[in-house]
Amino acid sequence: MSSYTLRYFNIAGFAETSRLLLLASKSKWTEENPEWPQEKANQPFGRLPVLIEKHADGSPDFVISESGTIERYLARSFGFFPSDPKKAVLQEQLRDQITDVTNLFIQVVHGASDKKEKLNEILEKLKEVMPKALKANGSSVDPQGSGLTYIDLYVYSFFKAFMPHCIEKTPELTDTFKSMWTPEVIKLISNVNAEPSLQSRVSEDKKVFTFLA
């Protein structure tokens, strides 16, 4: 049986979805927080996160980098995607739309003020399509019985890891960000918070989401 090591910084960031997938699948895994930038040269592409899959004897079997690649690999390995490829790709599509928001926000925070209009444009579209996409996602295909799918865990991680910073750093977009706090998202957050297998990671998260109340 495989085990895993996830390397990332000691923050939620771009590794939170992978952490939740490993927990929800009840996998055997550990996390490493490399010294940075001292360990940069020792990573496959000089960046984090990195996932190392290991043989039963603990020797490395498979090493991959990039958050989206790791998430998709874990989600497919553990059955968190629908078996219908069209339904699965709709989850990936929503993931990529949300990632566009995250990447644009990071550019704005680092001084690209000319990107604010584009960020607001994408947010306006996302707040329209995300509730419909989550509603269409329906019930879980999770074989572990948690009732959660890949996109549930990704959306949860986005609201946990990035939304507070989005509101703090771009207050002029606060109303737009808060308008994304729809009944569908609230239900999703509640379902993830209630999942027993995730409690070691999410038990303190309720206070994180008070900023959207």
C-alpha angles and dihedrals in degrees: 000000000000125000128195142218118201117199120201144120119286093262134087095248119120096343101058096094091051090050091052092047091052091048096044091050090051089232125166105250146145134200128229124198104200121209106257134250089359092071096040094101091053094062121091094246099013093258144085149283103055126175122206117193113200137201120243089267091056097253117135115264106168134010126192137168138198120074097243093048092050093047094050092047093051094043092052094042092052098038100249092136122078114259089233104087092211092056090045094052091051088060090050090048092055090046091055092047090054090046089056087060092050094048094047091048091053090052091051092049089052093055107277094130089163087071094063094088091051090047091053091047092054091045092053091052093044094052087055099048103033098070090049092048093049092048091050090049088071124172126359131277090193108137090204089067099238093126092233133120133198095265091050090059093043094050090046091052092049093054091045101042104033114015096075090052092046091056093043096048100036104034091164087069095047095109091051092049093047092049087067089067091097129162089260092055093044090053091048092050090048092050093051092045089053097050108113096210091059100048095105087063106029106033092099096039098092090080089053091063097051088090088075097051 
